[in-house]
Amino acid sequence: QVQLVESGGGLVQAGGSLRLSCAVSGSIFSRDIMAWYRQAPGKQRELVASVTTGRSTNYADSVKGRFTISRDNAKNTIYLHMNSLTSEDTAVYYCARNFRGSLTWGQGTQVTVFS
């Protein structure tokens, strides 16, 4: 059974930084496309960033230049480095594994940006 466990969320002042982590178990991690999504109150879940097995990355326009997604295949973990945070980044952040089009989700971690 594939499990994803996020960590690293919390309260941060506007302009600050956070690093989210997502540890994956139960899969051949190096074969998985991994991604971070987020869902703000009253809004739909949206893709924030993704990283392929070849480490190619893709970002939502709203986070380009501020967020960086990375993966460590030796640790079965992905990361989301978030800089220059604003109140618009406040959301629950979810890690997702994409295997042949089928998504598996983590439980989510709350990120709250205050000014």
C-alpha positions in Angstrom: 0.0 0.0 0.0 1.4 3.4 -1.0 1.5 6.0 1.7 2.5 9.6 1.5 3.3 11.6 4.7 3.7 15.4 4.5 5.5 17.5 7.0 6.9 21.0 7.4 3.8 23.2 7.3 3.1 25.9 9.8 2.7 29.6 10.5 5.1 32.0 8.7 5.2 35.7 8.3 4.7 37.2 4.8 8.0 37.3 3.0 9.3 34.3 4.8 10.2 30.7 3.8 9.1 27.2 4.5 10.2 23.8 3.3 7.6 21.0 3.0 8.6 17.3 2.8 6.7 14.3 1.6 8.0 10.8 2.5 6.7 8.0 0.3 6.5 4.3 1.1 5.1 1.3 -0.6 6.1 2.2 -4.2 9.0 2.1 -6.5 9.6 5.8 -5.9 12.0 6.4 -8.7 9.3 5.5 -11.2 6.7 7.9 -9.8 5.9 11.4 -11.0 5.4 13.4 -7.9 3.6 16.7 -7.3 2.5 19.2 -4.8 -1.1 20.5 -4.8 -2.8 23.0 -2.6 -6.3 23.9 -1.6 -7.3 27.2 -0.1 -10.6 27.7 1.7 -13.5 27.9 -0.7 -11.2 27.2 -3.7 -10.5 24.1 -5.8 -7.4 22.1 -5.4 -4.7 23.3 -7.7 -1.4 22.0 -9.0 1.5 23.9 -7.5 4.5 22.0 -8.9 5.5 18.6 -10.3 8.7 16.7 -10.9 9.1 13.7 -13.2 11.3 10.7 -12.9 13.9 12.5 -15.0 13.7 15.5 -12.6 12.0 17.8 -15.1 9.9 20.3 -13.2 6.7 22.3 -13.8 5.2 25.1 -11.8 2.0 27.0 -11.6 2.5 30.6 -12.8 1.6 31.9 -9.3 4.7 30.3 -7.7 7.3 30.4 -10.5 10.5 31.9 -9.2 9.5 31.5 -5.6 8.9 27.8 -5.1 11.3 24.9 -5.9 10.3 21.2 -6.1 12.9 18.6 -5.7 13.2 14.9 -5.1 15.6 12.6 -3.3 15.2 9.1 -4.7 17.6 7.7 -2.1 15.2 8.9 0.7 11.9 8.4 -1.2 11.1 12.0 -0.4 10.1 15.1 -2.3 10.4 18.7 -1.1 8.8 22.0 -1.8 11.0 25.0 -0.9 8.8 28.0 -0.7 10.2 31.5 -0.6 8.7 35.0 -0.5 5.5 33.7 0.8 2.3 35.8 0.7 -1.1 35.5 2.2 -2.2 34.1 -1.2 -0.1 31.0 -0.5 -2.2 30.1 2.6 -3.7 26.7 2.0 -3.5 23.0 2.8 -0.7 21.5 0.8 -1.0 18.0 -0.5 1.7 15.7 -1.8 0.6 13.4 -4.7 2.0 10.4 -6.5 1.1 9.9 -10.1 1.5 6.4 -11.4 0.1 5.8 -14.8 -2.4 8.5 -14.3 -3.6 7.3 -11.0 -3.1 9.7 -8.1 -2.4 8.8 -4.5 -2.7 11.6 -1.9 -1.1 12.5 1.4 -3.1 13.8 4.3 -2.1 17.4 3.7 -0.2 20.0 5.7 -1.5 23.4 6.6 0.5 26.5 5.6 -0.6 29.8 6.9 1.0 33.1 5.9 0.3 36.1 8.1 1.3 39.7 7.8 
